Amino acid sequence: MKTANIALFKQFLNENGANKIFCGLYKQFHFPESPESVEEYLMKVDSKDAILNAFKFPHDVVTFGPEYWLNLAVRWEKRLVVATEETNHYSAKERKRVMKEAAKPLDVWEGSSFRQKLAPETPPEPAPKEEPVIKEEEEREVVSEEEMALSGFHFFNINRNSQQRLLDGFVSVNIRSGSARVSFNSTVSEEIIKSGLKSFRIGQKGTEKALFIIFSNDAEGIPWRINAKNVCFSSKDLVVRIMDFFGIKEDYVQLKISKNMANKKDYLTYKLTKNEK
């Protein structure tokens, strides 16, 4: 991150009462290839990925579990957009203030281990909204409301590059060089962009060895972005869970992706399966 964004990020964490928690969780749960120092991490990470790629979100922490960090990441990205749109040229005095704020270390959590159940320090986030209704259609496989209610989608709680050519019918999963990204092929990317849907959720349906990605405007969803004209998302925790789900050991792989299974313009639904060569 640039110095100004580091200062803004630290201010954002402090405003949300998360500065000590963020620093403590990074110290305990950061990824092996990430720097040991949280300050060095902030200098290297892309601004938009500062929360999503910081550490593996612990699932045994009461208040500060995956959903807390996903919601905070969404708010951080919005804050970053506003700050970018309002960027002005700093005066010499203002530059000194920004550099001073960025250099001020984050407070370290001095409490008990995060493996223990932490008592809530901030009001809990609102309960997730119900998944959108997707009606059945005889001509093709469709995920219906009844199927969702009876079989159920067990959504991953995200607690919201490759030189090889990506062909139609595939998505790429890449963790090379410490990055973590899923990229959609050009055809699906164009469909997602034209839909105007801003976020997605991903999960399993029943015991089927497949994952479903549902795009919508659900406020609880994970935002996607565009990289080299292709839709993608970066979340080390989510990418690692996808690879673990399919038993993938390589640092780059292409998964099969179905055509859109939803029959409403408010949603796009795709099925991911392992590419058995």
N, C-alpha and C positions, 0 to 999 in steps of 0.2 A: 504494500500500500504506500501511497505517497504520504509525506509528512502530515499534510492537512487532513487526509482521511484517517490516519492513525489517531490524530487528536480528536476528530469527530467521533470515531468509534469508541474511544475511551470515555468521551462525554456521554455517548449513547448508553454504554454499559452502566455508567454511574447513575444516570437518570432512571434507569430501570432496576436499580439495585442489584445488578448482576456482575459488577466488576470483580469482587472477591470470588464469587462462585465460578465465573468464567476462568479466571486465572488458576484456581484450585483444581478444576476439572481438567484443564489443559495439562497441568503438571502431572496428574495421575493417569489420564486416559488418552493423551495425544498419540498419533500414529507413529510407528517406529521410524519411518523415514522423515518425520517432521523434526524441526530443531528442538532441542531440549528447552530453550528459553522461549517463553511466550512473546517477549519483546522482539526477538529475532524472527519468530513466526509472523508477526504482524507486518514486519518490513518486507517479507517475501510473498505473502499470500495476496491474491487478487481481492480487491475491496469487497466485491459482491459475495465472495466465498469465505469471508472471515469467520463466520459462525458455522456454516455447513461443513467446512473442512477442518475445523479446529481439533476435534477429538471424537472418539467413538462414544456416542451418547449412552450413558449408563441407564439400564432399564430397572435397576433396583433402588433408584432414588425417588422419593415421593414427589416433591414439588418440582425439582429441576431435572425431570426426565426428558425423553425425546420430544414429546409434544410441546413442552415449554420452549425448547431451543428452536424447534421449527417455527413456532409462532413469532419468536423473537427475531429469527432470521428474515421472515417476511417483513416485519416492521423495520428492520435495519435496511433492507433493500429499498423500501419506500423512502426512508430518511435520506439514503444516499442519492436517490434520484432527485429529491427536492434540493439537496445541497448542491448537486451538480448544476441544476437549472439556475440556481441563484448565485453561482460562483462569481466573485468579483476579484479584481487584481488587488492583492494585499499590499498595504503600505509597508515600509520597512519596520515600523513599530509593530504592526499586526503580524508580520511574518515571525518576528521574535517571540510573540506571545504564542503563536501556533506551534512553533518548534519547541517551546518550553512545555506546552501541554502534551505534545507527542512524546517528549522524552521522560515525562513523569511516569515511573513504573506503576503497573497495576498492583493493587493491594493483594497480598497473598492470603488465602483462606487459612486460618490457624485453628480451625475447629477439628472435629473428629473426622475419620476417614469417610469419604463419600460412599463407600460400600455400605455404610450403615444408613438406616432410614432417617433422612433429614426432616425435621419438622418444618412445615410451611413458613416461609418468611415473607412471602408476597401472596396476594389473593390468587387462587387457582384460576387457570384459563377456563373460558366457557367450554362446556361439553361439545364434542364434535357434532356437526350437523349430520342428519341422516343422508345416506348416499342417494343420488338422484334416481328417479324412476326411469327404467329403460324397458319399453314395451316389446312384446314378442313379435316376430315377423316370420312367416312361414318360409319365405324364399331363401333365407340365410340364417346362420346361427346368430341368435340375439340373446343378450343377457337381460332377462326379464326381472320385474320387481319381485315376482313370486320366487324365482330361483335365488335371488339375493336374500330374501327373507328366510327361505327354508334351508338352502345349502350354505349361504353366507359367504361373504368375502372377508377373509382375515387379513385386514390391511396392515402393511408394514407401518409401524409408528416411527417416523423419522424425527426423531425426537429432538416442515417444512421448510483421440487424434492418431489419428493413425494415418500413415502414408498409403494404406491399402484402400482401393476403391470400394465404396459402399454401394452395393447394388440394390435395386428394388426388392422388397420382400425381406430386408434385413435391417437390423440396428447394430451398431458397434458398441462394445463395452471395453473400455480402455483404462488401465491403471498404470500405464508406462510412465516412467520418469516422475513418479510420485503424484501424478495427476489422477483424477477419478472422474470419468465422464461417460455418459451414454449419449450417442448421437443417432438421430433418425435419418433414413435415406431421404433423398430430395423429394420424392413423390409424397411420402407421408408428411415431411416437413411443410411442403406447400399446402397440404390439406389442413394441417394444424394452424398454420399462420392465417389462412383464409377464414377459418372458423371463428377467429377472434377470441377463442377460449384461452384464458391466461394461466391456468394451473392444472395439476394432475394429481391423482393418487394411484398407488400401485399395490396390488395384493393378490392373494391366492383364492381360488374358488374351490371349496371342498378339498379333496385330496388330489385333484388333478395336478400333474407335474407341468404346470404352466403358470405364468403370471399375467395378470390383466392390468393394463394401463388405461385409466379413465380420465379424459380431459374434460374440464368444466370450468365454470367461474366460481367454484366453491372457495370461500375465503379460507377454509382449512387446508386447501391443497398446496402443493409445492410449485412455485413458479418455474417456468422454463425460460431459456434465452436462445438467442441465435448466434451461432459460431460458423463463420465461413458459409453463410446462407443456409445452413442446416440447423434445425431445432435440436437442442441438446439440454442436458441438465447435469450439474456438477454437485455431487454429494458423496464424499468418500464412504460414509456410513451406509448409504443406500446402495451404492455400487458394490461394495463388499458383500452386502446381504444378498444381492441378486446373484453374484458369482457363487456364493456359498449355497444358495438355493439350487442352482443347476450343477453344483459340483465342479465348477470351472477352476482349473489350476493355472492356466496361462494368464499372462498379463494383458492380452488382447484377444478378443473373440467376437464373432458375429452371431447374433441370435436371429431366429426367424420371427417375423412380425406379420400378423394377419392383416387383412383389409379391415376397414372400419366395420364393427359389428353393431353399432348403435343405429337406431332409425329415427333419431331426433336431432335437430340441428344444435340443440343446447349441449350435446355430449358427443364425444368421440371415444370409442372403446376398441382397444387392440389387444390381441393375445400374443404373448411372447413364449416361444418354445426353443429348446436347444436344437442347434443345427447338427444333426447326426450325419456325419460324412460317411 
